[in-house]
Amino acid sequence: MMEKVISGNDAVALAVKLSRVKVTGIYPITPQTYIIESLSEMKDRGELETEIIRVESEHSAMAATFGAAAAGVRAYTATASQGLLYMHEMVWWVAGSRIPVVMTVGTRAVGPPWNIWNEHTDFMSERDSGWIMAFASTPQEAMDLTIMAFRITEDERVFLPMMIGMDGFILSHTKTRVYVPSQEEVDSYLPPRRQPYVLDPEDSIAMGNMFSPEDYMKLRESIHRAQIASKEVIVEAGKEYMKRVVPIGSYSTLNESYKLEDADYAVVIMGAWSLDAMQAVDELRKEGLKVGVYRVRFVRPWAGEEVVEALSDKSVLVLDRSVSFGRGGQLYTEVKASLPDTDIKGVITGLGGVSIGKNEMKVIIRKFVERPQGIEWFYPEEARKIELRSPRYIK
């Protein structure tokens, strides 16, 4: 293991290399493009034994990755925003076929209007597709979760694909210290590729053909049960990773708690701005406010039991960087479903790259504690002064 100062994109590319991925379907879209550029450069230098498939669209990138995985090799791709939406059909095909595939989503706002900055709506739009869904908070975690994903998805109790979210620009392009494992350490952690079946011209099988209603429903149930079973696999994989590969992190649970033991208030959050929330909590505690952070790392499977244990005796504030229009924050709806009788407030903010840091979070938390009205959507002070330059048909 060695220390490097690298970006989230660098960390993911190294994780793919160390995991000995054999096929990568690539199509560029900001902010994940440097992952696939880095993999292509490694390939050209002879450092990477993977087949790079350059395709004409994100839909084709997933189709090519899916085909390679179905043929029996470890396969990977990456996308973001409109690319993930374009890929949406094939995302469902991979999960419905029960084939292990790993993908990075460099999260980015969805147009229109056009926006290249960070939010979580693209990632959260895939909650119902059948994929295991994890979200990193640091470049280190982006690397670790990528390596762990191959072990988790290829476990016979799971056989589902997994995507790892990573905040666009905030994590994808920001450099920080990352502990990079050796090839030997990763080899000792990842077993040989396993999957439920392999497409082979010499042993033909039917795939993707018409199912009877009963068989279709049974397949859907199998995906649901595999998601539930993956909770145990994720914990096992995390503990083994800390033992064999990188002995840091908090991978013995699906999600992470910070200063919650004696807290009266809890902030639920996901992604890179979790660290801003932790800094805000540290400063608010100096003022006598007992508040902690509950960081969601896995959206699917949903860690309902962990959520109840950590939060049921607290007043809960959920910060969302995504929105389900007409309903509210997507993370809020998940937490509220697990804690229907708990005092919970949801706040939507940070969409489209609106900057929310430690100071803004302190303002939100104080308002939550004081119980004012009207903080469902929060804007920083300078943003509140801007009037929407609307098209004429918007009143």
TAKAKA-V481696 format. One record per backbone hydrogen bond with DSSP energy under -1.0 kcal/mol. NH is the residue of the N-H (numbers start at 1). CO is the residue of the C=O. If there is no record, write none. Layout:
nh: {NH NH}
co: {CO CO}
This chain:
nh: {2 4 6 8 9 11 12 13 14 15 16 17 18 19 20 21 22 23 24 25 26 32 35 37 38 39 40 41 42 43 44 45 46 47 50 51 53 55 61 62 63 64 65 66 67 68 69 70 71 72 73 76 77 79 83 85 86 87 91 92 93 94 95 96 97 98 99 102 103 104 105 106 107 107 109 120 124 125 126 127 129 132 133 134 135 136 142 143 144 145 146 147 148 149 152 153 154 155 158 159 162 163 164 165 166 168 170 171 172 176 178 180 186 187 188 190 199 203 216 217 218 219 220 221 222 223 224 225 226 227 228 229 230 231 233 234 235 236 237 238 239 240 241 242 243 244 245 246 248 256 258 263 264 265 266 267 268 269 274 275 277 278 279 280 281 282 283 284 285 288 289 291 292 293 294 295 296 299 300 304 307 308 309 310 311 312 314 315 316 317 318 319 320 324 327 328 333 334 335 336 337 338 339 342 345 347 348 349 353 353 354 361 362 363 364 365 366 367 368 369 370 372 378 384 386 390 394}
co: {180 178 176 171 172 7 8 9 10 11 12 13 14 15 17 16 74 74 51 76 53 29 32 33 34 35 36 37 38 39 40 41 43 42 48 22 24 26 57 58 59 60 61 62 63 64 65 66 67 69 68 23 102 104 80 81 82 83 87 88 89 90 91 92 93 95 94 75 162 77 164 79 105 166 117 321 120 121 123 124 126 161 300 163 297 165 138 139 140 141 142 143 144 145 148 149 150 152 155 155 101 132 103 134 105 107 168 167 167 6 4 2 182 183 184 186 70 200 212 213 214 215 216 217 218 219 220 221 222 223 224 225 226 228 229 230 231 232 233 234 235 236 237 238 239 240 241 241 246 295 293 260 290 290 315 292 317 294 271 272 273 274 275 276 277 278 279 280 281 285 284 289 265 258 267 256 269 133 133 302 303 304 305 306 307 308 311 264 343 266 345 268 347 328 324 324 329 330 331 332 333 334 335 339 316 318 376 320 118 350 351 357 358 359 360 361 362 363 364 365 366 367 348 380 383 388 391}
